[in-house]
Amino acid sequence: MIASWLIRPGCIETREIPIPTPSSGEVLVKVQAALTCGTDLKAYLRGHPLIPMPGVFGHEFSGIIAETGKGVRNFKPGDEVMAVHSAPCLACGYCKKKLYHLCERIMHTKVLGAFAEYILLPAPVVKQNLFLKPKSLGFTEAAFLEPLSCVVHGMKDLTIKPGDSILIIGTGPIALLHCALAKAKGARVLMNGRNREKLDFAKKFGADAVAPVQELVQATDSFTGGMGFDYVVECTGQVEIWEHAPDYVRRGGTVVLFGGCKSGTTVTYDTGRLHYDEITLKGTFHFTPQDVKKAYLLLKDKLELSSLISGNFPLHDLSAVMEKLARGEGIKYAIVP
């Protein structure tokens, strides 16, 4: 089979490797669509601790089952499926506390390699996080299951009510997915970013208002009547923006720190603001099987995300696609083997 290998930052090779054979409980999927994401781009530009190099990469996908291992009962060859790339072990201390997203093994047992003709899913994924794709859902839209699961997890503890105000900092695909879920809950959304074209897209996608960086203070006052936002969601992963995110939330509000900063970096906050204004800072990471199920149902119910796809490309164009993303062109691309 043909697979894309990330050799080192800035270098992708297309290689021919053997098609894997599924062992007990495993499923081999013929990839029909794989989506680019911010993590892939980070790895391409400067490397990533969770994406070994050289090696296969890509983790947002959907496809058709080509072969099943012994013991697989709920799926068969020919089934159209959608999945995420990880599942908890169910045995470690965190899993026993039902903190499945913090499973001690989840990042060590995840599967990469969606930018290929086939991907082999391990038994825990097959048991917990593999779903039959609804016929009404295209393969490209079905591949949103993984990023949408992350966003569902980050928002699930928020008591968002119709009319609540939410500031989303960032205009990338994750920020736009937050916008989609917030609007589905009836919230009023303002999106903030640097790229004017992406801000215009965010407005067309459903944001109630948008504001470039230099206008955010005035936009906050205008949008919230001077009170500040009920929720602020940080989606850039930049230390400076993490530090300033609480500036825009009201007293008693919540700041969701979704964007991952570089490990080892630190931020500083005004302790008086956090204490006397009772501000909640919420970190968020990965997802649970329950989050994946919720994301699956949202996609099944036709949460409209197709406009986030900026184009379809074959495997051998993956390097060119990454360069487009590096230049800020497009939102998300589908790689179709």
N, C-alpha and C positions, 0 to 999 in steps of 0.2 A: 504494500500500500504506500501511498505518498503521504508524507507528513512534514510539517514545517518545524524546523529546529531553531531555537534561539541559541546561537553559538556564543555570543557575547553582546554587550550593548551595541546597538546599531547594525548588527549582522544576523540575518536570518537566512538559513539554507533550506532548500527543499530536498528531502532525502527519501529514498525508497527503503522501507523497512518491512519485516515480516508482519503479516496480519496476526494479532494475538488470538489465542484459543482460550475461550472462557473455561475456568475451573468451576468447581462446585459453587453454586449460588451466584455466579457472575453472569453478566450479559454483555455481548458484543453488539455495539450500535454502529450502523453505517450513518455517518454524520450527513445531515441534509442542510444544516445551517449552523454556523458558529459566529458569535458576535464579538466584536472588539470591546475592550473596556479600559478604564483608567489604569487598572493594575497591569494589564498587558503593556500599555504604553509606558508606564514607569519602568517596567522591566526592560523594554526595548531601548529606552533612552539612557538608563543608568544602572540597570540591574535591580533585582528585588530579592530580599532574603527568603521569600517563600516560593520563588520560581528558580530552581537550579539551572545553571548553565554549564556546559551545553545540554540542551534537553528540549523535549516537546513542550508546548504551552498552549494556552487557550482553555477556557473553562465554562463558557456560556454556549449551550448547544441544544439541538434537538435532532431526532433522526428516526431511523427504522431499525428494528431489531434484526440482526443478521444471524445470530446464533445464541443459544442459551446453554449454560452449564447445568450439570445435574442438580436436581432439587429445586429448580426455578419453576414455579407452578402458575403464577399469575400473569406471566408474559410468554409470548411465543414468537418465533421468527415471522416477520412481516408486520408486526405491530408497530404503529407509529407512536413514538414516545417522546417525553420531555423529562428532564432530570436536572439535578444540581450535581456538583462534583465532590460532595463530601457528605458524611453522615457520622453522628456520634457513636462511640463504642458501646455505650449503655452500661459500662462496667466500672469506670473510674469514679473517683470521689465526687467530681462535679456532675457527672451524669446521674449519680445516685441522689444528688440534691435537685435533679431535674434542670440543671443549668447546662443544657445540652450544647449550647453555642460555645461554652467554655470547656468542652471536653478536652482532656489532656492529650488525646491522640488525633483530634479531628484535623489538624493541619499537617500531621505526619502521614495520614492515610488518605488524604485527598487525591483525586486523580486529575492530571493535566493532560493536554494533548487533543483538545477539540479542533485545533487547526490541522486536521488530518482527515483522511477518508474514513477511518474507523476509530472508535474509542472504546476501551474495555472498562465496564463499570464494576467495581468491587461489590461483594455481597451486601455489606451494610447499606450502600446506596440503593441497591436493588430492593432491599427489604423496606427501607424507610422513605426514600426520596425519588422514586421513579414512578411516573404516571403515564397512563395512556393519553395521547394527545387527542383532544376533541377534533372531529372532522372539520368543524367550523373554524378552527384556528390554524393559520398557516405555520409552517416550520419556523420561519423567521420570528414571528411573534411568540411562538412557543419557547424560543431560546432566551426570552427575557425572564424565564423562571428564576434563575440564580440572582441577578441583580435586584429583581423585584422582591425576592425573599429577604435580602439584606435590608431593603427599605421598610418592608413590613415589620421586621424585627425592631428597627430603630424607632418606629412610630407607635408600636403597639401599646406602650404604657402611657401614651399621651391621651388625655381626655379631651380631644378636640371636638368642639361643638359647632354647629352651624353659626356662621358669623364671626368666629374667632379669627384673629389676625395672625398670619405667619409670614415671617421673613425667611426666605431661602437664599443663602449666600452661595453663589455659584450658578453657572448656566450649562454645566455638562450633563451627561445622561442621568447620573444619580440625582442631581438637583431637579431635573425635569420629572423623574419618577416620583420624587417627594411632592412635587407640584401636583401631579396626577392624583396621588392618594389624598393629599390635603383637599383638593377640590372635590373629590368624591365624598369627603366627609362634610362638605358644605362650608369650608373655611374660605377666607379671603386671603389671597396670596400676593405678596410683592417679591419679585426676584431681582437680585442684585449681582452685577458682574462687570467685567471690563470690556468684553467683546460686544460691540453695538449690534452686529448681525445676529449674535446668539440671543441678545436681549429681545430683539425684534421677533425672533423665532419663539422665545418663551411667551411673549404676549399672544402670539397666534396659537400657541399650544394650550393656553388656558389661564395663564397668570393674569390676575386682575390689574396689576401694574408692574412696571419694571423701572429700575433706576441704575444708572452707572455709578461707579464708586464715588465720584466727586459730588454726587447729588443725594447720597443716601441719608444724610442727616435731615435734610429738608423733606425728603420723601417719607421718612419715618414719621415726622411730625404731622405731615399732611394726611398720611394713610391711617394713622392711629389717633388723630386728634390730640397729639402731644403726649399721649399716655405711654407709648411704647408697645411693642408686639407681645402678644400672648406667648408665642413661641418663636424662637430663632433657630434655624437649622443651618449649621456650617458644613458645607460640602466641598471645600477646597483643599483641606489638609495643609494649610499654611499657618505657621506659628503666629504671625502677626495678626492674621484674621481670627484665629482662635481667641487671642487676647482681647480683641475689640468686639467680638460677638455679643457679650453681655451688655454693651453700651446701648443696644437697640431693644432690649427686652423690658417689659414693664415690671413693676414690683410684683413679686409672687409668680413671675413667669419662669419659663424653662428654656434653657439653651441646649440643643442637641449637637454634640460634637461628633459629627459623622465622618468628616474627612480625616484620614489618617496622616498624622505628621511623621516625619522621620524619627525613628527610635532614638532615644537619648536627648531629644530636644525638650525644653521646658517652657512653661508659660507662667505669667504672673497676673494675679487678679486683685482688685480692690477688696480687701476683706470686709470693710464696712458695707460696701454695696451688697456682697453676697449675704452677709449676716442680717443687716437691718432691713434690706429689701427682700429677704428670703428668696434669693435666686437659686434655682436648681440647675446645676451643670450635669448633663447626662452623657456619659460615654456610651458608645454602641459598637458591637462587633459581631459579624457573621450572622447566623440564624439558627433556629431550631427546626426540627421536623414539622412542628405546628405552624411555624412561619411559612415554610415551604408549601404546606397544604393550603394556607390562606392565600398565598400568592397564586397558586394553581387555580383556586376557585375564582379569584379576581380576573385572571386571564381567560378562564372558561366563560365567565360572564361578559367577556368582550370589553375589558378595559382597553381603550384605544391607545396603542403605543406604536403603531406602524409608521407614523410620521417621524419618529426618532431615528429611523434608518435612512442614512444619507446616501446609500448606494450598495450594490451587490458586486462582489469581486471574486474571481477564482483564487485558489490557494497560491498560485505562483505570483500573484500580485500583492501578497501580504506585506512585503517590505514597503511598497509604494503606498499602501493604505496607512501604515504606521507613520510614514513621513507626512501624509496629509493631516493626520491627527496631530502630529507634532507641530505643524504650522497653524493649528487651530481651525482647520477646515472640516466641516461636518460635525455631526453629533456622535453617531455610532454607525459602523459598517458591518454588513453581513458577508461572511466568507462562505462561499458555496463550493464545496469540493467537486 
